[in-house]
Amino acid sequence: MATFTHLFNKKVFISRKVVVSGYKSAMSTVTGAFVHLQRLSDEKTQIADGVFGKTFIIYLDPNVSLYEGDKIRDNDTSEIYLVKKGGITQWSFGSIDYQQAIIEKTT
């Protein structure tokens, strides 16, 4: 299996909501990953039911644990993104496996 590590342009941290006790929950950092982050075009933003100028797509290794509702923090700018519902897709392009996710800036 080949990877496309030369395309990665950001280091991010992935956080997930976890149950602390009873009805209480908190965000917990699950992992860090290198990703390729790019803004979605207006046409694709509309198809993804996103907000213009705030909707992005990330490409990352398929072995990184990522779920709908996870929060992603950009290590460089501290921007926070939320993984949209139904936005995660696994792909295999020839010998390259990867996953992509549609995310939306929350700040």
N, C-alpha and C positions, 0 to 999 in steps of 0.2 A: 504494500500500500504506500503510495507516494503522498507527500503533503505539500502544501503551498505556503510554507513558512516565510518565504521571501516577500509575500504580499502583506504580511501582518504590519499594521501601522500604529496600533494602540495596545497598551497594557491595561486591563480592566480587572475589577474585583466583582464577583458575583455574590449577592446576598439573597437569602431566602427566609421567608417567614416560618418560624418554628414555634411550637407550643412550649411554653415555659412551665406552667402549671395551671390546671383547671381551665379557666377561660382566658388566661393571659397568654399573649404571644409576643414575640420580639423578632427583629431581623438579625440573622446570624450570617457572617461571611462564610461562604461555602468553599470558594476557590478563587484563584487568580488565573487569568488566561491572556494570551496574546491573540488579538482579533484584527480583522480588517473592518473598519467602520466607514460607512459612506452615507450621505444624505440620499433619500429616495426622491426621484423625480416627482413633479406635481401629478402626473398621470398615475403613477404607481401608488402615490400617497392616497389618491382618491379611491383606487381599487382596494387598498388595504384599510380603508375607513380610518385614515390617520389625520393628524393635524398638519396643515401645510407649514413647512419650515421646522417642524419638530419631530418628524418621523424619519427614522434611519434604518439601515439594514446592516447587520454584522455577519461576517463569515468567520467561522471558527472550527477548530478540530472537532471531529465527531465524538471523541472520547471525553469532552468537557461536559459535565453535568449541567444542563440548562433546562429550566421548566418555565411554563407560562406563569406570569406573575412575579418572576424573579426581578430583582433590581440590579442594575449594572452601574458601577461607578468608574468613570474614566480616571485613571491614575494621574494624567497630566493636568486636566482642567477641573477635576472634581465634579463634573457634570453627572447627574443621575438620570438613568434611563429605566423604563419599565418594559419588560417583554410582553408584547401584546398577545391576547388570547388567540390561539390558532395561528400564531406567527412563526412557529418553529418547523423547519423542514430539513430532513436528512437527504443528502444528494450523493450520488456516485457518478463521477464524470470520468469515464475511462478507468484509469487506475488511481484516480484521486477521489478520496472520500472526504466530505465536509458537511457541516450543517450551517444553515443560515437562520437568522431570526430577525423579525421585524420588531423594532423597539421605538419607544417614544420618549422624548426628553420631558422630564417632569419639572424642571426648574426654569 
